[in-house]
Amino acid sequence: MANWCDNTLVVTGPVMDVAAFKASAAGPGSSEPDSDASVLSFHRLRPLPSDLVKAGDEEAQHLWEEEHWGCRYGAVESELTADVPGRLNYRFESKWAPPLRFLRAMGTRWPTLTFSLFSSEYCGGYLDFLRVEGSRVDWQEFRCWLREQLLSTTRPGYPATTVGEGEVIAWCDRGRLAGAKSILCLLDQSELAYYDGVPGGLRDWYRRQGFAVVHCPVENGSSLPVSDAVLAACAAAFAAAEKPLLVHGSNRGPGTRVAAVTAHLEVQI
């Protein structure tokens, strides 16, 4: 059975440009000639090639959609939930994944607009945030475990080693939208130094943003397994923390500190 993503897209910018986007976005909901109308038509904004539609090869069409939109079918069940001067809010579903590639293309086509996407796919356990301003793309993914009590992601500003206050503010905003109430930070002292330009330092900033914070440092780049003592401390932090708890090191992929800690919590909790 297919997984579906629930997407909220906010489009902001100069009033006339936002209005022009709204008019351009309205169109057919699919490539079929008798398609229902859609307020956010991928088929109008970035349509399939006409020869591909004429060929009638559905699988080839889906492959094109995945390559150029990032998902199949485009915006399904789309609705315009807010329309004020300079801002549009859309709500829609997408199959398998959020339309990240589509929005990157929109950033290139509409460089004066900002596209901010919040996408949730709870069956597979993913939350995605994407912000596109022209050619600039800011993307962050959160992974969810344990009935959405546990989240993980990369550290603020990753992979930069000099991170400013603005990056940390945006990261905290995304964490809050993802539902996080507490933060478990695995960064060592050398990594915390990346945030020397943030008033009070990273951990104090988290607290001032309203998060409960636990620090269980694990040496960055260590080839050794995360120690039993650290894993036990992380389990205790999870048990005591207000949920959901957001865990971060630097990266969060396979073989990282975050992967070791979240795997331990999945077994122990």
Beta strands, then each sheet from edge to edge (+ up, - down):
strand 1: 4-12
strand 2: 27-28
strand 3: 37-38
strand 4: 72-84
strand 5: 87-95
strand 6: 114-121
strand 7: 126-133
strand 8: 136-145
strand 9: 150-153
strand 10: 182-185
strand 11: 212-215
strand 12: 245-248
sheet 1: 4+ 5- 1+ 6- 7+ 8- 9+ 12+ 10+ 11+
sheet 2: 2+ 3-
end
